[in-house]
Amino acid sequence: MTNILITGSKGQLGSEINELSVKYNQFQFFFTDIEELDICSLNAIKDYIKNKNISYIINCAAYTNVDQAEENKELAKIINADAVKNLATVASQNNITLIHISTDYVFSGDNSTPYAEDQKAKPMGVYGNTKFEGEEYVRNICQQHIIIRTSWLYSPFGKNFLKTMLRLGKEKASLDVVGDQVGTPTYAYDLASTILHIMQIISENSLFNNFGTYHYSNEGVCSWYDFATEIQNTSKNRCKINCIESKDFQCLAKRPHYSVLNKSKIKHIFTLEIPHWRSRIKHCIKRITE
């Protein structure tokens, strides 16, 4: 039996992995969140994994509130960087493969073509900077690592754009949504499936050596306005979506104008077929409404 530690298991991605885990009988999962394991403590991680023979750590824990990170810089750094350093240290010392989730916010958003993994990072705000710092710890400390950058995550769990649009779409006659920020929505269910697929490939191949950084989102490109419009259309809400510019939407942290990720590498290495973002909205809304 291969033992896997999941951190941040009550978040969107951790919750999806939890639901999918029943299909993977060859793995034993240890699902943890802050109550079970404080990853900000190196000793707590060492104590937790003792005698559990952990082969993989999947780190889904993160401080993800982009605006609040601007005001809570220290907390964002502790969770997104320092805690990741702890996980990387323990993984390296115990021959554990670390799968760490990162973000499109490590890029500035100045591109006009999809960002490849080897493009130089240029984070804008506290969230992006702390997430990139966490990535660097993983790269420098733990040789056996997979970093997956993703974007615009949504699911039936927790707080996310899709659930907010569904709720407001029922409450309001119209909504203003920015149309000049472009990226790709990612269904957490699909990302969770991909992580488990990758883990299975690594566990079945003792000679696996394609460790490193990868990008994953659903296929296609859209603006937040396009995303919101598709959500209302799919859910048959009558709420009108008005397209506005970023300058008319007040928020603490600057958002990248373009954060489309190039997924050629992950598709090639792990023989993935990635579904289009439009088709996955329907799947998620069906789960929420049922």
C-alpha positions, 0 to 999 in steps of 0.5 A: 500500500502506497501512503499519501499525505494530503495537506489543506484537505478541506479546500477546493482541491483537497475536497475533490481529491477526497471524493476521487480517492475511493477510486484509488484502492492502491493508495492509502490517504491521510487527509489533513487540514490545520486541525490535524496538522499544522504545516507551519511547524516543521516538528509537527510535520515530522511527528505526523509522518513518523511510522506512517511510511508516507511516499507522497505529499500533496500540498493543497494548503495555501493562503489564497485570498489575493486582496487580503494577502496585501494586508496580511503579508506575514500570514501569507508568507508563513502559509505560502512560503515558510510552510512549504519550505517545511514540507519540502525539507521533510520530503527531502529527508524522507525520500518523499515525492512532493506535489505542490500546487502553485498559481498563474499569479507568479507571472506579471500578466504582460504576455499575449501568448500562453506562459510556458513553465520556463518563462521567467516569473514576475509576480506582482502582489503579495500572493504571487510573490509568496507563492513563487517563494514557496515554489523556489523552496520546493525546487531548491530543497526537494529533488523529487517534486512536481509543481503544478501551476493552475488558474481560476480554480472553481468547484462545488466546495468553498468560496469561488467565482462560479459559486459567487456568480450562481448566488448573485445571479439569483439575487440580482438583475444585473452584475458588472464583471471585468472583460479585460482580464483573460485566462482559463477557468480550472475545474478542481475536479479535473485538476484533482484527477490529473494529480492522482493520474500523475501520482499513479504514473510515478508510483508505477515507474521506478525510473520516472525522472520527469520531476519539475514544474508543470502548468494545468488548466482546462482548455480554452481562453476567456475573460471573467466576463465570458466566464460569468456569462457562461455560468448564467447561461448554463444555470438559466439565471436571467441576470444580465452580465455587464462588461466593465474594465479593470479600472472600474473595479476596485480591489486591493491587489492588481490582477494579471491582465493575461494569465493563460498557461501553456499546457503542452508539457503536462499533456505530452509527459503524462499523455493527458487529454484536457477538457474545455472550460465551457463543458466543465461548467455544466458538470460542476453546476449539476453537482451543486444543484443536485 
